[in-house]
């Protein structure tokens, strides 16, 4: 349990990239405030914008502003970029290996998951984030077809192989991406599988048998008492069609 | 000057993501081998594939394989993901601040540049990397138009602001993104400007006046003796239409 209080800044209506941070904070039982979802003075989306623009009067380092949410406020430091926030939180939340090479590999895997997340987003927004989905549906269909047929397998084959090559993983025991304990990368792989299942349920059902270790890890994380409690709580925002993983049946072929 | 010998693995015919690593190694005068460009035994693209697939017989940690190039071999450790490789090299090459918060902000900026690089790539390949440009030209035109009008300004306005807010930057003195010394993020911002100028020369000429500090930093890096020598050497691969930044005049509007 971390003693520091963290302020997480992220869009209040979606899981999105913020969810990777929320899962880490939740599993560690950390004390945190999801600021943009708050309704008190100094909270809400406007507070997030003010801080990003250097217009906030709360105590924060205004010489080093983030480019975009999610970002974390830890003391007066503002830390942005999902994988980078997790690299920062990892040691404090005991969600990263202590040994340097293992810690680096954990972050490398997280960055690889970040790449997958960008591609998952672009399945429904291949032309531009600022345009409506309806105005790029034809391109979205083409991109999704390739994403499902080529990119999901390329990424998940890779993570399956990482799990198979981790010498600490033994038959009949819990599996992990790095070493013998839960890391933030394990949590993020869980979240990616949840997202892919939400966005592409038919495609995932047909293909998941190829990734038994990945699915075993997903199941383990889902069964973790703190994660299970979080997923059942109102703090877990439901998947929806404003987030990164969106369910448009015409893209799931 | 670092004493360790590094092996860089990246596609031999393009600058691509490997170039961010090459610039850091070059400016530090580090000893490195660009393995996939080599023609000796154990070099070339096939050597890169073998190592990535865990089929190589060179001494490397085969339990932690990279997902994709670029990756660096440092001793037996294989380190992938461009920004992550730079975070690893930063201290050894003296291209990262020693103070922890400044080092974190440097990496945060690098990850933001990585996001821009993905978007620059997707201007010509919005549907799929495996398809020909010609087969996605209509979508590429739409995406490029938005990239030029909205995304380049959003990113470069941000970096301009970072330079303006860095308290170590003073009129008439060299500018840096973090602190008062050259970092790998400075080198990468130079490379991004070079790439954007190559891909979108007309658009950049019209707009660059809005980012005077960014351009001043670009000019400084270009004038660094080791960088100037590198750029003039055969080690610098020319921009071309296989890389991330490609010049298709129909996309530069």
HADDOCK unambig.tbl for C-alpha pairs under 7 A between the chains (distance, minus, plus):
assign (segid A and resid 63 and name CA) (segid B and resid 165 and name CA) 5.06 0.50 0.50
assign (segid A and resid 63 and name CA) (segid B and resid 166 and name CA) 5.94 0.50 0.50
assign (segid A and resid 64 and name CA) (segid B and resid 162 and name CA) 6.79 0.50 0.50
assign (segid A and resid 67 and name CA) (segid B and resid 158 and name CA) 6.69 0.50 0.50
assign (segid A and resid 80 and name CA) (segid B and resid 108 and name CA) 6.35 0.50 0.50
assign (segid A and resid 81 and name CA) (segid B and resid 108 and name CA) 6.36 0.50 0.50
assign (segid A and resid 81 and name CA) (segid B and resid 111 and name CA) 6.93 0.50 0.50
assign (segid A and resid 84 and name CA) (segid B and resid 108 and name CA) 6.83 0.50 0.50
assign (segid A and resid 108 and name CA) (segid B and resid 80 and name CA) 6.37 0.50 0.50
assign (segid A and resid 108 and name CA) (segid B and resid 81 and name CA) 6.36 0.50 0.50
assign (segid A and resid 108 and name CA) (segid B and resid 84 and name CA) 6.83 0.50 0.50
assign (segid A and resid 111 and name CA) (segid B and resid 81 and name CA) 6.94 0.50 0.50
assign (segid A and resid 126 and name CA) (segid B and resid 126 and name CA) 5.65 0.50 0.50
assign (segid A and resid 126 and name CA) (segid B and resid 127 and name CA) 6.57 0.50 0.50
assign (segid A and resid 127 and name CA) (segid B and resid 126 and name CA) 6.58 0.50 0.50
assign (segid A and resid 127 and name CA) (segid B and resid 139 and name CA) 6.64 0.50 0.50
assign (segid A and resid 127 and name CA) (segid B and resid 142 and name CA) 6.43 0.50 0.50
assign (segid A and resid 127 and name CA) (segid B and resid 143 and name CA) 4.65 0.50 0.50
assign (segid A and resid 128 and name CA) (segid B and resid 143 and name CA) 6.18 0.50 0.50
assign (segid A and resid 128 and name CA) (segid B and resid 146 and name CA) 6.74 0.50 0.50
assign (segid A and resid 139 and name CA) (segid B and resid 127 and name CA) 6.65 0.50 0.50
assign (segid A and resid 139 and name CA) (segid B and resid 139 and name CA) 6.98 0.50 0.50
assign (segid A and resid 142 and name CA) (segid B and resid 127 and name CA) 6.45 0.50 0.50
assign (segid A and resid 143 and name CA) (segid B and resid 127 and name CA) 4.66 0.50 0.50
assign (segid A and resid 143 and name CA) (segid B and resid 128 and name CA) 6.19 0.50 0.50
assign (segid A and resid 146 and name CA) (segid B and resid 128 and name CA) 6.74 0.50 0.50
assign (segid A and resid 158 and name CA) (segid B and resid 67 and name CA) 6.69 0.50 0.50
assign (segid A and resid 162 and name CA) (segid B and resid 64 and name CA) 6.79 0.50 0.50
assign (segid A and resid 165 and name CA) (segid B and resid 63 and name CA) 5.06 0.50 0.50
assign (segid A and resid 166 and name CA) (segid B and resid 63 and name CA) 5.96 0.50 0.50
